[in-house]
Amino acid sequence: MVRYHNFIKQTSCYLHKNLTVAIENTACSQFYWWRYTVIVALLYCRRPSHCSIIISNITSQHCNLTESISKMISKEDEKLLAVLKHNARASISDLARMLDLSRSTVQTRIAKLEHSGIIKGYSVDYGDDYLASLVSAHVSIKVRQKLTAKTNIELKQIPQVSALYAISGEYDLIAIVQAQSTEQLSHILDDIGNLDGVERTNSSVILETKFKR
């Protein structure tokens, strides 16, 4: 009997140490996962309070592993992301045809990528002719530290500020500004400079785009 209990204890220790593998092999079925969890808990101890603690710990590890796995992407996912980046308006049928996958598979992959936060949203890319007509500038901004959060919000409310980056060095931020004309750009730069949290700015107008990836 003692040898039997020792065998049970060794078996449960082995299962616990190999929890990751066990979870991956049974991830397709919640029924088997919960059966495995309960068995390990029962093998470990006889007291219900200890069983509940073990089940809680194992479940927590399972949740952490599941979250990590959900953020991993396969080569097929990378291909799907590349196609969507090139044309976010592509239909499910078009995506399925380009990737040689079924419609349901494409829908499932997109849903997974959205749920995991890998795909945050879908945006509009301006045409080359429209972009060429815009006057763009990089605006370096020195911010009063106590007003950083407020300044970020106020800059976000300016439609012509297409991006805002925190940087190291003499200045704190770089804003990418795109205006319809030099006159509008001048007004926007004045608006940025007049914000309460802005100490000073330094602007560089983009004259020509040599290349863009």
Buried (B, 14 or more C-beta within 10 A) or exposed (E): EEEEEEEEEEEBEEBBEEBEEBBEEBBEEEEEBBEBBBEBBBBBBEEEEEBEBBBEBBEEBBEEBEEEEBEEBEEBBEBBBEBBEEEEEBEBEEBBEBBEBEEEBBBEBBEBBEEBEBBEEEEEEEEEEEEEEBBBBBBBBBBBEEBBEBBBEBBEEBEBBEEBEEEEEEBBBBBBBBBEEEEBBEEBBEBBBEBEBBBEBEBEBEEEEEEEE
